[in-house]
């Protein structure tokens, strides 16, 4: 099982959570599941999300897709600090 890690900065955490929830079907269809969300202790608007994935390369391609970029923007993501795939 691969892992996908994303680190983003959001405008408003509550709004981000709501927008993130709306993307569940899109993530599941791509095989990116079981999200665990963590907030930075010094900057609560910096968020790390750890996912399970079937394949790290496919998961990072999904995370970098135009559909995901649009969904992140709509959820209030102001910047993407990192996207990592691990096998």
Order of alpha helices (4+ residues) and beta strands (2+ residues): beta-alpha-alpha-beta-beta-alpha-alpha-beta
